[in-house]
Amino acid sequence: MHRLPLPDELPYQFQPPRLSPFWVRASRLYVSYLLRRTQVVREIDDVGLEHLKALKGKGDGVLITPNHPDLADPAVMFMISRRAGVPFCYMAAYQIFTGNAGLRKFILPRLGVFPVDREGADRSAFQAGLNVLTQGKNPLVVFPEGRDLLPRRSSHPAARGSRGAGAGCRPEGRRARADGLDHPHGDPISLPRES
């Protein structure tokens, strides 16, 4: 009996983000419909969005590392990018690029999504993330823990990958910003050290 390969058995192929204003605008109605109908999201509370809007146009790299407890999270971030007035780029598991007769492989990069092989040392995805951050045109969204399959009582500390991207993108002499405030070259946020 022949079976279709599982997503983890598919070969990994990197695709850089190719943000297209046309595809971002065209996808808004579909994403809005998806949130209302399939994900049953009725309202998005975007507290603190003014900090992101203040950084827009300054050329600062912005790294957003939200939790990912629900399947609706990427679509919610897509709608928040609309409210912020700037499209986001997203680092996502390469498995989401499969299926739909190649449609995802075509559309996702045009929405700013680029794949990462979470099981290997994916230098191309890490470099693409650094490029997005150093160019400073679009915020980068990384779900450091991936999709949570089990409910949890407390959140885990951010993964080393997001910490490394945030630290590695600052050009010499630049300052890091968190919540719109200037900080010296130290970590933009406080993360517990692993023992």
C-alpha positions, 0 to 999 in steps of 0.5 A: 500500500502506498501512503503520502509522506508525513510533513516531517518526511518531506525535503526542506527547501528554504524560501526567502520572504518576498513581501508583496503589498498586493498579496498582503492586501488581498489576504486580509479579507481571507484572514479576517474570515478565517479568524471569525469562522474557523478560529472563532476570534471575535475581538483582538485586544492590541494593548501596547500597539502604540509602542510598535507604531512609534518605532515604525519608520525609524529603521530599528529592527523589531523582534516580536516573540509571542506565545503560540497556545492557539492555532489562531495566533499567526492570523491574529499577528497578521491582523495586528500588522494591519493595525500597526500599518506595516506588514510583518515577516514571520519565521515558520515551520517549513511543514506549513509550506506543504499541501494545497497543490503548491499554493502555500509555497507560492503565497506564504513568502509573499506574505512575509513568511519564510520557513525554518527547519526546527530540527536542524541548524538552519543557517539560511533561515537564521540569516533571513531573520537577521536580514529582516531585523537589520533592514528595519523595514518590517518587524519579525515575528518568531514563535520561539516555542512553536505550537503548544500542544498541551495547556500549561499553567505558566509560560516557559522562558523564551527559546535561545533562538529568539534571544540569539536573533535579537542579540545578533542583529544590532549593528555596531554602535546601535542601541536596542529598544524595548517598549520605545525606550532607549537601552544600552547594548545589553539585552533588550529584555530580561531572560533567565539564564539556563543552568 
